[in-house]
């Protein structure tokens, strides 16, 4: 198991995913405590100077002009954690909480926050022991970051809120009880530490990182699914010719077309009808796949750039800059993440939309070029994959609702001090649902296309990479000659999607 060093430098999406899913551990860099002590001393000096410092000796949000006496500074920091723990809904899942613990520790370790090293140390200790704060999923407007979620994350540091230890249910137990079992003393927060624990975009970062990783897989899977459908539908690969693609050189389009060429190269099934009249021009869902899949890839590239930047950013407020000045910032505003989440949801939804249209063509004898109705060898007695298309259609429709952008909305908060908010948390939460739906739709297409290819066996064999993919599917899902439950077949192919992409890549020289 590799170790991710948390020293304030940028993390990668792979770092976040690996730590979240238990493929890597996280460790605080040895140089971090000394770096953090430098800015912590600046906060102490600012308090001694008597001037107002937001969130250190003033109230928060609309209460920024309210001074807090020196004897109440520690109370103030605990109070912000308690008062901001106002989220609701079901708890976030374990990987998401692990990712947020990692990301919040990284931000604090960067040394701009003016807090003690004890904070990232404790966050990483909880992570290492898999003691996970119970963080409700709803209640953030994505303005000062995800205040409510981060407050629930921070509560166990002071012995409050709830923790779930391995074996506990999703709602965990009182944090004080769990900490005592593990010999961990709660922290007493010093000036500014409560504020630094709740200000930030880390929850949005976690979900966007997961979604970018998943969407990159689905972009490759969509090309594989399309290639399988081209074979099943006796389509042509002529529209993917590099001479045609290069005259409209969008990067994603070029990559998708290159994948389709590689996947379909040497197909005996395609050669069997290359000069037939029907192969002159395919429907848009086949012919224009590189243009649609490629446009999705280009938006995904934008989302990847956003999350890569965010994973190396400091999103606290206020911050201590290198010359020692304490400065108020708006870096916690979630707009970049909100836009990326919304754009990716809209784009990735189109992979499901165009996929469902190819499925419909395979199932409809009016457009399937000789396949039996609904891919059922004995149609009538059997309904074949009729209802699989219903499932895909339902999910495509649901995605149209989920793809409505959250970032175009704003509701002022904190007595209008926070008068423009991003709604980025909503953007990335619903993006996770879109990703799941798209993956299922691609599983439906792969399932149907493999059935279609098997029904064409007397005509010719598919291209080598696609024959290998068919074998992967058939090892789990036998051909359906007589009706049986379809749901389990879809789930099986969904689970196989990483293996399907790996197999296809291994047999075609790699997938872009």
SVG drawing of the C-alpha trace seen along z (x, -y; Angstrom):
<svg xmlns="http://www.w3.org/2000/svg" viewBox="-46 -47 57 67">
<polyline fill="none" stroke="black" stroke-width="0.4" points="0.0,0.0 1.5,-3.4 1.6,-6.4 0.3,-9.8 2.4,-12.5 0.3,-15.4 2.5,-18.4 0.3,-21.1 1.4,-20.4 -1.3,-19.6 -2.8,-16.1 -3.9,-14.3 -7.3,-12.8 -5.6,-9.3 -4.4,-10.3 -7.9,-11.2 -9.5,-8.2 -6.9,-5.7 -7.0,-7.1 -10.8,-7.2 -11.2,-3.6 -8.4,-2.1 -5.7,-1.7 -3.3,-4.2 -2.6,-5.6 -2.0,-9.2 0.8,-10.6 1.7,-14.2 4.9,-15.5 7.7,-16.0 8.2,-19.6 4.6,-20.6 4.6,-21.4 7.4,-24.0 5.8,-25.6 2.4,-25.9 4.0,-27.3 5.2,-30.3 1.7,-31.4 0.2,-30.4 2.6,-32.9 1.2,-35.6 -2.3,-34.9 -1.1,-35.1 0.6,-38.4 -2.5,-39.8 -4.5,-39.0 -1.9,-40.7 -2.0,-43.7 -5.7,-44.3 -6.9,-45.0 -9.9,-43.2 -9.1,-40.0 -12.1,-38.3 -13.1,-35.1 -10.2,-35.3 -11.6,-38.1 -14.8,-38.9 -18.0,-37.1 -18.6,-35.3 -20.5,-36.2 -22.9,-39.0 -21.4,-39.3 -18.0,-40.2 -18.2,-43.6 -18.9,-42.2 -15.8,-42.1 -15.2,-39.2 -13.3,-39.7 -10.0,-37.9 -11.5,-35.6 -14.0,-34.3 -11.7,-33.6 -11.5,-29.9 -15.3,-29.7 -15.8,-31.4 -13.9,-28.7 -15.9,-25.8 -19.1,-27.8 -18.6,-28.1 -18.2,-24.3 -21.3,-23.6 -23.5,-26.3 -22.5,-25.5 -23.2,-21.7 -26.7,-22.2 -26.7,-19.7 -29.4,-17.2 -30.2,-14.1 -28.5,-10.7 -24.8,-10.5 -22.2,-10.7 -20.6,-7.4 -17.3,-6.2 -15.1,-7.0 -16.4,-10.5 -15.7,-11.2 -12.2,-9.7 -11.6,-12.0 -12.8,-15.1 -10.5,-14.2 -7.6,-14.0 -8.4,-17.1 -9.0,-19.3 -5.7,-18.1 -3.9,-19.1 -5.4,-22.6 -4.4,-23.2 -0.9,-21.6 -0.2,-24.2 0.5,-26.6 -1.7,-29.6 -4.3,-29.1 -2.5,-30.1 -3.5,-27.0 -1.6,-24.3 -0.3,-21.2 -2.5,-19.3 -5.5,-19.8 -4.2,-18.1 -2.5,-15.5 -5.9,-14.7 -7.7,-14.6 -5.2,-12.1 -5.3,-10.1 -9.0,-9.6 -8.4,-8.7 -5.7,-6.1 -7.9,-4.5 -11.0,-4.6 -12.9,-6.6 -15.2,-8.5 -17.3,-11.6 -20.9,-11.3 -21.6,-14.0 -25.2,-14.6 -25.4,-15.0 -27.6,-18.1 -27.4,-21.7 -24.6,-23.5 -25.0,-26.5 -21.3,-26.2 -20.4,-29.8 -18.0,-29.8 -17.3,-26.4 -19.4,-23.6 -19.8,-25.0 -22.3,-22.6 -20.5,-19.4 -17.1,-20.6 -18.6,-21.5 -19.9,-18.0 -16.5,-16.7 -14.8,-18.9 -17.1,-18.2 -15.4,-14.9 -12.1,-16.8 -13.6,-18.5 -15.3,-15.4 -18.7,-16.2 -20.9,-15.1 -20.9,-11.5 -18.2,-9.0 -18.6,-5.6 -15.9,-3.1 -15.5,0.0 -18.5,2.1 -20.8,-0.8 -23.9,-1.6 -24.1,-4.6 -25.2,-7.0 -22.3,-6.0 -22.1,-6.7 -21.4,-9.8 -17.8,-10.9 -16.7,-11.2 -17.5,-7.5 -15.6,-6.4 -12.6,-8.6 -12.4,-7.3 -12.4,-3.7 -9.3,-4.5 -7.5,-6.6 -7.9,-9.9 -8.3,-13.1 -10.5,-15.8 -8.8,-19.0 -9.4,-22.4 -9.5,-24.8 -7.2,-27.8 -8.0,-31.1 -9.0,-30.8 -9.0,-27.0 -12.7,-26.5 -13.1,-28.9 -10.3,-27.2 -12.0,-23.8 -15.3,-24.9 -14.3,-27.2 -13.4,-25.3 -14.5,-23.5 -13.2,-20.1 -16.5,-18.2 -17.2,-19.6 -13.6,-18.7 -14.1,-15.1 -17.3,-14.5 -15.9,-16.2 -12.7,-14.2 -14.7,-10.9 -16.9,-12.0 -14.0,-13.0 -12.3,-9.6 -15.6,-7.8 -16.4,-9.9 -13.0,-9.2 -13.8,-5.5 -17.2,-6.0 -15.8,-8.0 -13.7,-5.0 -16.6,-2.6 -18.9,-4.6 -16.5,-4.2 -16.3,-0.4 -20.1,-0.2 -20.6,-2.1 -18.1,0.1 -20.0,3.2 -23.2,1.7 -21.7,0.8 -20.8,4.5 -24.3,5.6 -26.0,3.2 -23.9,3.9 -22.6,0.3 -19.7,-1.2 -16.5,-2.6 -16.0,-5.1 -17.2,-8.2 -14.3,-7.5 -11.6,-7.7 -8.8,-10.1 -9.0,-12.0 -12.6,-13.0 -11.9,-13.6 -8.9,-15.8 -10.8,-18.5 -12.8,-19.2 -10.0,-18.7 -11.6,-19.0 -9.3,-17.0 -12.0,-14.8 -13.5,-14.0 -10.1,-13.0 -9.5,-10.7 -12.9,-9.1 -12.6,-8.4 -9.2,-7.0 -10.6,-4.6 -13.4,-3.5 -11.0,-2.9 -8.7,-0.8 -11.6,1.2 -13.2,2.0 -10.0,2.7 -9.9,6.0 -13.5,6.9 -14.7,9.8 -18.3,9.0 -17.9,5.4 -16.0,6.7 -19.0,8.9 -21.2,6.0 -18.7,3.2 -19.9,2.7 -23.7,3.3 -26.2,0.5 -27.3,0.1 -23.8,-0.8 -23.6,-4.1 -24.7,-6.2 -25.6,-5.2 -27.9,-7.0 -26.5,-9.9 -26.2,-7.8 -23.7,-5.7 -22.2,-8.1 -21.8,-11.1 -20.5,-9.2 -17.0,-10.7 -18.6,-14.2 -20.8,-13.5 -18.5,-11.4 -15.7,-13.8 -17.6,-16.9 -18.2,-15.1 -14.5,-14.4 -13.7,-18.1 -16.0,-19.1 -14.4,-16.4 -11.0,-17.8 -12.2,-21.2 -13.6,-19.5 -10.3,-17.7 -8.4,-21.0 -10.7,-22.6 -10.3,-19.7 -6.5,-19.5 -6.2,-23.2 -8.5,-22.9 -6.6,-20.0 -3.6,-22.3 -5.5,-25.4 -5.8,-27.1 -9.5,-27.7 -9.5,-28.9 -10.5,-32.5 -8.7,-34.5 -5.2,-33.4 -1.7,-34.5 0.2,-35.3 4.0,-34.8 4.8,-38.4 2.9,-37.8 -0.2,-39.9 -3.6,-38.4 -5.9,-38.8 -9.5,-38.2 -10.2,-36.1 -13.1,-34.7 -11.2,-31.5 -13.8,-29.4 -16.5,-30.3 -17.5,-27.2 -18.3,-28.7 -15.5,-27.0 -16.5,-23.6 -20.2,-24.4 -19.7,-25.2 -17.5,-22.1 -20.1,-19.9 -23.0,-21.2 -21.1,-21.1 -19.9,-17.6 -23.5,-16.5 -24.9,-17.9 -22.1,-16.5 -21.9,-13.0 -25.7,-12.7 -25.3,-12.7 -23.3,-9.5 -26.4,-7.8 -28.7,-9.7 -26.9,-8.6 -26.3,-5.1 -30.0,-4.6 -30.7,-5.5 -28.3,-2.8 -30.0,-0.3 -33.4,-1.2 -32.1,-0.6 -30.8,2.8 -34.2,3.8 -36.5,2.5 -36.6,4.8 -37.4,1.7 -33.9,0.3 -31.8,3.3 -30.9,4.6 -32.1,8.1 -31.8,8.8 -34.9,10.4 -37.3,8.2 -35.9,7.2 -32.9,9.5 -35.1,12.5 -34.4,15.5 -38.0,16.7 -39.7,13.3 -43.4,13.3 -43.0,16.1 -40.0,14.2 -39.7,10.4 -35.9,10.4 -34.3,7.1 -37.5,5.0 -37.5,3.9 -33.8,3.1 -34.5,0.2 -37.2,-0.9 -34.6,-1.1 -32.2,-3.1 -35.0,-5.4 -36.0,-6.0 -32.5,-6.8 -31.9,-9.1 -35.1,-11.0 -34.0,-11.2 -30.7,-12.6 -32.4,-15.4 -33.8,-16.6 -30.5,-16.1 -28.6,-17.9 -30.5,-21.2 -27.7,-23.4 -27.6,-24.3 -25.0,-27.0 -27.5,-29.4 -29.3,-29.7 -28.3,-31.7 -30.1,-32.5 -28.4,-35.0 -27.4,-33.8 -26.0,-35.2 -28.0,-38.4 -27.0,-39.1 -23.3,-39.2 -23.1,-36.1 -25.2,-37.6 -24.1,-35.4 -23.6,-31.6 -22.6,-28.9 -24.9,-26.0 -21.8,-23.9 -22.6,-21.2 -25.9,-20.5 -24.0,-20.5 -21.6,-17.8 -24.1,-15.7 -26.5,-15.3 -23.5,-14.7 -22.9,-11.5 -26.4,-10.3 -25.9,-11.1 -22.7,-9.1 -24.4,-6.1 -27.3,-6.4 -24.9,-6.8 -22.9,-3.7 -26.1,-1.7 -27.2,-2.9 -23.8,-1.9 -24.1,1.5 -27.5,1.9 -25.9,1.1 -23.0,3.5 -25.4,6.3 -27.6,5.8 -24.8,5.3 -23.0,8.5 -26.4,10.3 -26.6,8.8 -23.1,9.8 -23.8,13.4 -26.9,13.4 -24.7,12.4 -22.3,15.3 -23.1,16.9 -22.1,13.7 -18.7,13.2 -16.7,12.5 -16.3,9.1 -13.0,7.3 -10.4,8.8 -10.8,6.3 -14.5,6.6 -14.4,10.4 -12.3,10.3 -14.9,8.0 -17.7,10.3 -15.8,13.2 -15.5,11.1 -19.2,10.5 -20.1,14.1 -18.1,15.4 -20.6,13.8 -23.7,13.4 -24.6,16.3 -26.5,15.5 -30.2,15.2 -31.9,17.6 -35.0,17.8 -36.2,15.1 -34.8,14.8 -34.5,11.9 -32.7,9.0 -31.9,6.9 -29.1,9.2 -27.6,9.2 -27.4,5.4 -25.8,5.4 -23.3,7.9 -22.2,6.0 -22.2,2.7 -19.7,4.4 -17.6,5.6 -17.2,2.1 -13.6,1.6 -12.6,5.1 -14.3,4.5 -12.3,1.3 -9.0,2.9 -9.6,5.9 -10.5,3.7 -7.4,1.5 -5.1,4.6 -6.3,5.9 -6.2,2.6 -3.0,1.0 -4.6,-1.2 -7.7,-3.4 -7.4,-7.2"/>
</svg>
